[in-house]
Amino acid sequence: MFVDRKKELAFLNDLLTRERPGPAQLVLLYGRRRVGKTELLIHWAKNSGVDFTYWAAERESPNMQRNSLFARLLNVPEDSAPVHRTWSALWQAVANHFGGKRHVLILDELPYAAEADPAMLSALQHAWDQYFQRSNLVIILCGSHVRVMETLLSRQSPLFGRMTAQWHLEPLPFSSLQEFFPGWNADERVAAYAIVGGIPAYLNWFNPKYSLVENIRKVILASGGMFLAEPVFLLYDEVRELKNYLAVLKAIGTGNHTLSEIGQHAFLPSTAVNAYLSTLQELRLVERRLPVMVRPGERGKSRAGRYHLSDPYFRFYFHFLASFQDDPLTSSEQILERIQQNLRAFVGATAFEELCRQWAIVEGKAGNLPFVPNAVGGHWSRRVQIDVVALNWNSKKILLGECKWGADKIDRQVALDLTGEKTRLALLDLPDMGQGWQVYPVLFGRQGFTDAAQSEIRDLGGFCIHLQELDKVLNGAS
């Protein structure tokens, strides 16, 4: 099921009409596994109106890789394709084969080919310089090994300076879940987003005919299913010392966010944890967050950072499932019961807060807030924690938001807590202790608000954002 990807398709279509640096293009497109790179490229190529060839490298010898690639170009069986003993010979044959023809050549899982023969990339560089950059080829290099793919852009790479475009493919936005689950309400879609995020493969594994709970039972917790094996599968090709990386991820997933806490719960020294965290950040599985109210000039040296799992499924897995993987005595129904008991708090602290911050970004860009934010995020200090903060350092205007994913309407006391003590403490973390700053309070509620709560917030120029309104804004209907 192909969903969304409007920006990505526009980017790819633009490649076919560029006149500079020439009609020939050498493009890097990469992203984590399951994010939909192959499906995007094949969908685009099939609808581009241009002849294309798709080839994916496998873990095999360079001779076999070259043979399978050229056979794919010729559209013949591999045992009928000419043999090329080097990548230089192969690229020259490719150039001769296409001549001046317009063609899209997609080379997927490129790290496997580069790993099998490091000369592959330098040979491609020479071929680009000698043949391809004056051709009509659009060559797209694709891969899932994020670190390896990003090194292709570095000065140490043979291809440095040759790329004409690049795109890091991100997960789908929350709005895409409407197409996957048209019969689900906003509550279920937010909860699903908290569990699997916007990874197309995971969303396709879910059955839209089931409820969310049924999907957890029948799909995520299914014996032998892909979900339970997924974290190890994703890490296996990327890291060594797999057990230590899993220990670090589990420590973060169970609520430990500082370097010392992670080391203590993973039973690893801080120096080792630092190295593991650095790699996990490169893989975009972990992110280091800073309080949004840390001044721009101080962010580089701030020690207030906390480490969080940036991949939603990793958050869900290490919060709910990892502890039971090695326990044969725990049944899937027992795990499901624990998930159901704690899912509301998990969704509220992860996806709901993140979507509320997205609301601030979207509405700020649309001009629907009293100011245009130049920073949006969460804030914490020894004094206070604020779920959603949007601010403009120049105009000294700030939005302070509280998120509630509870079963009841938000009452006046929550509004008073936000507009009173929380606002007072938050202002102390601003320059000059918040003197001269204009504050706009916002409540985000799953079940709505009492009249008294709404009156309290709106009298101060703030907003009360019900889940249904949040859903409309993030789905572009506002």
Sequence and secondary structure as in RCSB ss.txt:
>XXXX:A:sequence
MFVDRKKELAFLNDLLTRERPGPAQLVLLYGRRRVGKTELLIHWAKNSGVDFTYWAAERESPNMQRNSLFARLLN
VPEDSAPVHRTWSALWQAVANHFGGKRHVLILDELPYAAEADPAMLSALQHAWDQYFQRSNLVIILCGSHVRVME
TLLSRQSPLFGRMTAQWHLEPLPFSSLQEFFPGWNADERVAAYAIVGGIPAYLNWFNPKYSLVENIRKVILASGG
MFLAEPVFLLYDEVRELKNYLAVLKAIGTGNHTLSEIGQHAFLPSTAVNAYLSTLQELRLVERRLPVMVRPGERG
KSRAGRYHLSDPYFRFYFHFLASFQDDPLTSSEQILERIQQNLRAFVGATAFEELCRQWAIVEGKAGNLPFVPNA
VGGHWSRRVQIDVVALNWNSKKILLGECKWGADKIDRQVALDLTGEKTRLALLDLPDMGQGWQVYPVLFGRQGFT
DAAQSEIRDLGGFCIHLQELDKVLNGAS
>XXXX:A:secstr
     HHHHHHHHHHTT  SS S EEEEEE  TTSSHHHHHHHHHHHSSS EEEEE  SS HHHHHHHHHHHHHT
S GGGS   SSHHHHHHHHHHHHTT  EEEEEESHHHHHHH THHHHHHHHHHHHTGGGSSEEEEEEES HHHHH
HTTSTTSTTTTT SEEEE     GGGHHHH TT  HHHHHHHHHHHTT HHHHHHS TTS HHHHIIIIIS TT 
HHHHHHHHHHHTT SSHHHHHHHHHHHHTT  SHHHHHHHHT  HHHHHHHHHHHHHTTSEEEE  TTS GGGGG
G S  EEEE SHHHHHIIIIIGGGTT TTS HHHHHHHHHHHHHHHHIIIIIHHHHHHHHHHHHHTT SSS  SE
EEEEE SS EEEEEEEETTTTEEEEEEEE  SS B HHHHHHIIIIIHHHHHTTSGGGGTT EEEEEEEESS B 
HHHHHHHHTTT EEEEHHHHHHHHTT  
